[in-house]
């Protein structure tokens, strides 16, 4: 792996087709996914919060950065981070977020326009754009490559306005973001519309019912999983618990990754 993992990460977005970036929530899952052959990983704010028994958005910035440093140290892959709104609400805080991310060894990060307050969920357009512009300026001032993803959060917070989402993503693109991302899109038509409106790479949150091939055909460059692996893991634990409590059986144990496989991986 080259020393400049930001450059490696950027190159993944520039090749033909799309790549899949999974979202581990701790060191063990990061190492496991790296061993399975993924080319990059990204943190999940919700997944890490749930693993700590907290709600999404309930992890302080400094603790999230410590988590990022752990994952960077655990794998020899580019690591990007879901840093939610970053250190604060201002453009300066968005820039500080990028500097902190680079210092943690991250190859990139995402910054979103969700304010953290459901009562007033989405930053005003002007402020949202200023925040991404400041973050982009900070990223370009770094000594190594760094991939900035700008997120438009309308669809996750009760504002399924595709026109406004595209307007925001286009403004983020013009402000200097490297990758554009609108989590919560639910149809291929929405994905195609977003991708056709951008000139830079688009990340899409995996959509159940649609294969990677369909997303590639729609114009996507990167597919992420968000908290989906975390909720799948919790789902497996829930199914196992229900079987034991309701049926008194332990058949779930036949489906898990073997102890020997994990012991060998983590002993290497």
Sine and cosine of phi, psi and omega as CSV:
sin_phi,cos_phi,sin_psi,cos_psi,sin_omega,cos_omega
0.00,0.00,0.76,-0.64,0.03,-1.00
-0.91,0.42,0.45,-0.89,-0.03,-1.00
-0.89,0.46,-0.61,0.79,-0.04,-1.00
-1.00,0.08,1.00,0.06,-0.06,-1.00
-0.94,0.34,-0.38,0.93,0.11,-0.99
-0.89,0.45,-0.65,0.76,0.04,-1.00
-0.92,0.39,-0.63,0.78,0.06,-1.00
-0.88,0.47,-0.69,0.72,-0.01,-1.00
-0.90,0.44,-0.69,0.72,0.01,-1.00
-0.87,0.49,-0.65,0.76,-0.04,-1.00
-0.89,0.46,-0.52,0.85,0.05,-1.00
-0.87,0.49,-0.56,0.83,-0.01,-1.00
-0.98,0.22,-0.33,0.94,-0.13,-0.99
-1.00,-0.08,-0.22,0.98,0.00,-1.00
-0.99,0.13,0.20,-0.98,-0.03,-1.00
-0.91,0.40,0.51,-0.86,0.03,-1.00
0.99,0.14,-0.45,-0.89,-0.03,-1.00
-0.68,-0.74,0.41,-0.91,0.10,-0.99
-0.87,-0.49,0.42,-0.91,-0.04,-1.00
-0.98,-0.20,0.81,-0.59,0.00,-1.00
-0.90,-0.44,0.92,-0.38,-0.03,-1.00
-0.99,0.11,0.25,-0.97,-0.10,-0.99
-0.83,-0.56,1.00,0.04,0.09,-1.00
-0.94,0.33,0.32,-0.95,-0.05,-1.00
-0.88,-0.47,-0.01,1.00,0.07,-1.00
-0.36,-0.93,0.02,-1.00,-0.05,-1.00
-0.89,0.45,-0.67,0.74,-0.02,-1.00
-0.87,0.49,-0.74,0.67,-0.01,-1.00
-0.94,0.34,-0.49,0.87,0.06,-1.00
-0.90,0.44,-0.74,0.67,0.01,-1.00
-0.90,0.43,-0.63,0.78,-0.01,-1.00
-0.89,0.45,-0.73,0.68,-0.01,-1.00
-0.92,0.39,-0.61,0.79,0.06,-1.00
-0.88,0.47,-0.66,0.75,-0.01,-1.00
-0.92,0.40,-0.45,0.89,0.01,-1.00
-0.97,0.22,-0.21,0.98,0.14,-0.99
0.92,-0.40,0.14,0.99,0.07,-1.00
-0.93,0.37,0.48,-0.88,-0.11,-0.99
-1.00,-0.08,-0.24,0.97,0.04,-1.00
-0.33,-0.95,0.35,-0.94,0.08,-1.00
-0.73,-0.68,0.28,-0.96,0.07,-1.00
-0.66,-0.75,0.54,-0.84,0.06,-1.00
-0.95,0.30,0.27,-0.96,0.12,-0.99
-0.79,-0.61,0.88,-0.47,-0.02,-1.00
-0.88,0.47,-0.70,0.72,-0.01,-1.00
-0.93,0.37,-0.71,0.71,-0.04,-1.00
-0.87,0.50,-0.70,0.71,0.02,-1.00
-0.92,0.40,-0.68,0.73,0.02,-1.00
-0.86,0.51,-0.72,0.69,-0.01,-1.00
-0.89,0.45,-0.60,0.80,0.00,-1.00
-0.92,0.40,-0.35,0.94,0.04,-1.00
-0.99,-0.17,0.12,0.99,0.00,-1.00
0.95,0.30,0.51,0.86,-0.02,-1.00
-0.83,-0.56,0.32,-0.95,0.07,-1.00
-0.98,0.20,0.35,-0.94,0.12,-0.99
-0.83,0.55,0.70,-0.71,-0.07,-1.00
1.00,0.03,-0.03,1.00,-0.09,-1.00
-0.99,-0.13,0.18,0.98,-0.01,-1.00
-0.96,-0.27,0.85,-0.53,0.03,-1.00
-0.87,0.49,0.46,-0.89,-0.08,-1.00
-0.84,0.55,-0.72,0.69,-0.05,-1.00
-0.88,0.47,-0.62,0.79,0.04,-1.00
-0.93,0.37,-0.63,0.78,0.03,-1.00
-0.90,0.44,-0.62,0.79,0.02,-1.00
-0.92,0.38,-0.59,0.81,0.08,-1.00
-0.88,0.47,-0.66,0.75,0.08,-1.00
-0.87,0.50,-0.69,0.72,0.03,-1.00
-0.87,0.49,-0.68,0.73,0.01,-1.00
-0.89,0.46,-0.61,0.79,0.04,-1.00
-0.88,0.47,-0.70,0.72,-0.02,-1.00
-0.94,0.35,-0.63,0.78,0.05,-1.00
-0.87,0.50,-0.67,0.74,-0.02,-1.00
-0.95,0.31,-0.36,0.93,-0.12,-0.99
-0.99,0.11,-0.43,0.90,-0.12,-0.99
-0.73,-0.68,0.46,-0.89,0.06,-1.00
-0.99,-0.15,0.81,0.58,-0.02,-1.00
-0.70,-0.71,0.37,-0.93,0.19,-0.98
-0.89,0.46,0.70,-0.71,0.05,-1.00
-0.86,-0.51,0.83,-0.56,0.14,-0.99
-0.97,-0.26,0.31,-0.95,-0.09,-1.00
-0.75,-0.66,0.68,-0.73,0.20,-0.98
-0.99,0.11,0.98,-0.21,-0.06,-1.00
-0.97,-0.25,0.35,0.94,0.07,-1.00
0.79,0.62,-0.77,-0.64,-0.02,-1.00
-1.00,0.07,-0.07,1.00,-0.01,-1.00
1.00,-0.02,-0.43,-0.90,-0.10,-0.99
-0.96,0.29,-0.37,0.93,-0.06,-1.00
-0.10,-1.00,-0.30,-0.95,-0.12,-0.99
-0.99,-0.11,-0.29,0.96,-0.15,-0.99
-1.00,0.02,0.30,-0.95,0.13,-0.99
-0.85,0.52,-0.65,0.76,0.01,-1.00
-0.87,0.49,-0.62,0.78,0.00,-1.00
-0.93,0.37,-0.52,0.86,0.07,-1.00
-0.91,0.41,-0.67,0.75,0.06,-1.00
-0.89,0.45,-0.68,0.74,0.02,-1.00
-0.89,0.46,-0.54,0.84,0.04,-1.00
-0.88,0.47,-0.70,0.71,0.01,-1.00
-0.90,0.43,-0.68,0.73,0.02,-1.00
-0.88,0.48,-0.66,0.75,0.02,-1.00
-0.91,0.40,-0.62,0.78,0.01,-1.00
-0.91,0.42,-0.69,0.72,0.02,-1.00
-0.90,0.44,-0.65,0.76,0.01,-1.00
-0.90,0.43,-0.45,0.89,0.03,-1.00
-0.98,0.17,-0.11,0.99,0.01,-1.00
1.00,-0.03,0.16,0.99,-0.02,-1.00
-0.95,0.32,0.52,-0.86,0.05,-1.00
-1.00,0.05,-0.23,0.97,-0.01,-1.00
-0.02,-1.00,0.08,-1.00,0.08,-1.00
-0.37,-0.93,0.26,-0.97,0.12,-0.99
-0.91,-0.41,0.59,-0.80,0.09,-1.00
-0.79,-0.61,0.72,-0.69,-0.13,-0.99
-0.91,-0.42,0.20,-0.98,0.00,-1.00
-0.98,-0.19,0.25,0.97,0.15,-0.99
-0.99,0.16,0.80,-0.61,-0.11,-0.99
-0.97,0.23,-0.29,0.96,-0.11,-0.99
1.00,-0.05,-0.08,1.00,-0.02,-1.00
-0.86,-0.50,0.95,-0.31,-0.06,-1.00
-0.88,0.47,-0.38,0.93,0.02,-1.00
-0.94,0.34,-0.42,0.91,0.04,-1.00
-0.58,-0.82,0.95,0.31,-0.35,-0.94
-0.94,0.33,-0.63,0.78,-0.17,-0.99
-0.94,-0.35,0.77,-0.63,0.04,-1.00
-0.85,0.53,0.56,-0.83,0.13,-0.99
-0.80,0.60,0.52,-0.85,-0.10,-1.00
-0.80,0.60,-0.76,0.65,-0.07,-1.00
-0.88,0.48,-0.70,0.71,0.00,-1.00
-0.91,0.41,-0.66,0.75,0.00,-1.00
-0.85,0.52,-0.69,0.73,-0.01,-1.00
-0.93,0.36,-0.67,0.74,0.02,-1.00
-0.87,0.49,-0.62,0.79,0.01,-1.00
-0.90,0.44,-0.70,0.71,0.00,-1.00
-0.93,0.37,-0.61,0.79,0.04,-1.00
-0.87,0.48,-0.68,0.73,0.01,-1.00
-0.92,0.40,-0.66,0.76,0.03,-1.00
-0.90,0.43,-0.65,0.76,0.01,-1.00
-0.91,0.42,-0.67,0.74,0.05,-1.00
-0.87,0.50,-0.66,0.75,0.02,-1.00
-0.90,0.43,-0.67,0.74,0.00,-1.00
-0.89,0.46,-0.63,0.77,-0.01,-1.00
-0.95,0.30,-0.32,0.95,0.00,-1.00
-0.99,0.11,-0.14,0.99,-0.03,-1.00
-0.96,0.28,0.35,-0.93,-0.02,-1.00
-0.99,0.14,-0.25,0.97,0.05,-1.00
-0.77,-0.63,0.21,-0.98,-0.08,-1.00
-0.93,0.37,0.54,-0.84,-0.03,-1.00
-0.49,-0.87,0.78,-0.62,-0.09,-1.00
-0.98,-0.18,0.91,-0.40,-0.01,-1.00
-0.99,-0.12,0.84,-0.54,0.08,-1.00
-0.97,-0.26,0.78,-0.63,0.03,-1.00
-0.96,-0.28,0.78,-0.63,-0.08,-1.00
-0.93,-0.36,0.72,-0.70,0.14,-0.99
-0.96,-0.29,0.89,-0.45,-0.26,-0.97
-0.99,-0.16,0.18,0.98,-0.08,-1.00
-0.73,0.68,-0.76,0.65,-0.16,-0.99
-0.94,0.35,-0.32,0.95,0.03,-1.00
-1.00,-0.01,-0.11,0.99,-0.12,-0.99
-0.71,-0.70,0.68,0.74,0.16,-0.99
0.96,0.29,0.34,0.94,0.02,-1.00
-0.77,-0.64,0.94,0.33,-0.05,-1.00
-0.97,0.23,0.86,0.51,-0.05,-1.00
-0.98,-0.22,0.99,-0.16,-0.08,-1.00
-0.92,0.38,-0.60,0.80,0.00,-1.00
-0.89,0.46,-0.71,0.70,0.01,-1.00
-0.92,0.38,-0.60,0.80,0.04,-1.00
-0.88,0.48,-0.71,0.70,0.02,-1.00
-0.91,0.41,-0.65,0.76,0.04,-1.00
-0.85,0.52,-0.68,0.74,0.01,-1.00
-0.92,0.39,-0.73,0.69,-0.01,-1.00
-0.89,0.46,-0.64,0.77,0.04,-1.00
-0.90,0.44,-0.63,0.78,0.03,-1.00
-0.93,0.36,-0.62,0.79,0.05,-1.00
-0.90,0.43,-0.65,0.76,0.04,-1.00
-0.87,0.50,-0.74,0.67,0.00,-1.00
-0.90,0.44,-0.52,0.86,-0.02,-1.00
-0.97,0.24,-0.17,0.98,0.10,-0.99
0.87,-0.49,0.05,1.00,0.05,-1.00
-0.89,0.45,0.54,-0.84,-0.01,-1.00
-1.00,0.00,-0.53,0.85,-0.04,-1.00
-0.71,-0.71,0.61,-0.79,-0.01,-1.00
-0.92,-0.39,0.59,-0.81,-0.14,-0.99
-0.49,-0.87,0.82,-0.57,0.10,-1.00
-0.83,-0.55,1.00,0.04,0.00,-1.00
-0.89,0.45,0.55,-0.84,0.05,-1.00
0.98,-0.22,-0.08,1.00,0.11,-0.99
-0.88,0.48,0.63,-0.77,-0.14,-0.99
-0.83,-0.55,-0.08,1.00,-0.01,-1.00
-0.74,-0.67,0.42,-0.91,0.06,-1.00
-0.90,0.44,-0.56,0.83,0.02,-1.00
-0.88,0.47,-0.68,0.74,0.06,-1.00
-0.89,0.46,-0.68,0.73,0.00,-1.00
-0.89,0.46,-0.72,0.69,0.02,-1.00
-0.87,0.50,-0.66,0.75,-0.02,-1.00
-0.89,0.45,-0.69,0.72,0.02,-1.00
-0.91,0.42,-0.75,0.66,-0.05,-1.00
-0.88,0.48,-0.64,0.77,-0.03,-1.00
-0.94,0.33,-0.31,0.95,-0.02,-1.00
-1.00,0.00,-0.09,1.00,-0.05,-1.00
-0.92,-0.39,0.40,-0.91,0.13,-0.99
-0.94,-0.34,-0.19,0.98,0.03,-1.00
-0.96,-0.27,0.22,-0.98,-0.05,-1.00
-0.85,0.53,0.57,-0.82,0.02,-1.00
-0.90,-0.45,0.75,-0.66,0.15,-0.99
-0.99,-0.14,0.63,-0.78,0.05,-1.00
-0.78,-0.62,0.65,-0.76,0.13,-0.99
-0.96,0.29,0.76,-0.65,-0.03,-1.00
-0.75,0.66,0.69,-0.72,-0.05,-1.00
-0.91,-0.41,0.92,-0.38,0.04,-1.00
-0.82,0.57,0.69,-0.72,-0.02,-1.00
0.98,-0.18,-0.22,0.97,0.01,-1.00
-0.82,-0.57,0.81,-0.59,-0.04,-1.00
-0.98,0.21,0.24,-0.97,0.07,-1.00
-0.82,0.58,-0.64,0.77,-0.05,-1.00
-0.87,0.50,-0.61,0.79,0.02,-1.00
-0.93,0.36,-0.61,0.79,0.01,-1.00
-0.94,0.35,-0.63,0.78,0.07,-1.00
-0.88,0.48,-0.71,0.71,0.00,-1.00
-0.89,0.46,-0.50,0.87,0.01,-1.00
-0.97,0.24,-0.21,0.98,0.07,-1.00
0.94,-0.34,0.14,0.99,-0.04,-1.00
-0.96,0.29,0.57,-0.82,0.07,-1.00
-0.97,-0.25,-0.44,0.90,-0.05,-1.00
-0.57,-0.82,0.67,-0.74,0.05,-1.00
-0.86,-0.51,0.85,-0.53,0.02,-1.00
-0.93,-0.37,0.22,-0.98,-0.10,-0.99
-0.93,-0.37,-0.19,0.98,-0.01,-1.00
0.83,0.55,-0.78,-0.63,-0.01,-1.00
-1.00,-0.05,0.16,0.99,-0.14,-0.99
-0.91,0.42,-0.61,0.79,0.06,-1.00
-0.92,0.38,-0.61,0.79,0.02,-1.00
-0.90,0.44,-0.74,0.67,-0.01,-1.00
-0.92,0.38,-0.51,0.86,0.08,-1.00
-0.91,0.42,-0.65,0.76,0.02,-1.00
-0.91,0.41,-0.70,0.71,0.07,-1.00
-0.88,0.48,-0.60,0.80,0.03,-1.00
-0.89,0.46,-0.63,0.78,0.03,-1.00
-0.91,0.41,-0.65,0.76,0.05,-1.00
-0.90,0.43,-0.67,0.74,0.01,-1.00
-0.89,0.46,-0.70,0.71,0.00,-1.00
-0.89,0.46,-0.65,0.76,0.03,-1.00
-0.90,0.43,-0.69,0.73,-0.01,-1.00
-0.90,0.44,-0.66,0.75,0.01,-1.00
-0.89,0.45,-0.66,0.75,0.02,-1.00
-0.87,0.49,-0.73,0.69,-0.03,-1.00
-0.91,0.42,-0.71,0.70,-0.06,-1.00
-0.95,0.31,-0.64,0.77,-0.12,-0.99
-1.00,-0.01,-0.53,0.85,-0.10,-1.00
-0.90,-0.43,-0.30,0.95,-0.02,-1.00
0.95,0.33,0.40,0.92,-0.01,-1.00
-0.88,-0.47,0.16,-0.99,-0.11,-0.99
-0.73,-0.68,0.53,0.85,-0.06,-1.00
-0.91,0.41,-0.40,0.91,0.02,-1.00
-0.81,0.58,-0.49,0.87,-0.08,-1.00
-0.91,0.41,-0.30,0.95,0.03,-1.00
-0.95,0.31,-0.34,0.94,-0.15,-0.99
-0.99,-0.11,-0.24,0.97,-0.11,-0.99
-0.97,0.24,0.31,-0.95,0.17,-0.99
-0.88,0.47,0.65,-0.76,-0.10,-0.99
-0.93,0.38,0.51,-0.86,0.09,-1.00
-0.84,0.54,-0.67,0.74,-0.05,-1.00
-0.88,0.47,-0.64,0.77,0.01,-1.00
-0.89,0.46,-0.73,0.69,-0.02,-1.00
-0.94,0.34,-0.63,0.78,0.02,-1.00
-0.88,0.47,-0.65,0.76,0.00,-1.00
-0.93,0.37,-0.67,0.74,-0.01,-1.00
-0.88,0.47,-0.72,0.69,-0.10,-0.99
-0.99,0.11,-0.12,0.99,0.09,-1.00
-1.00,-0.03,-0.22,0.98,-0.09,-1.00
-0.94,0.34,0.00,0.00,0.00,0.00
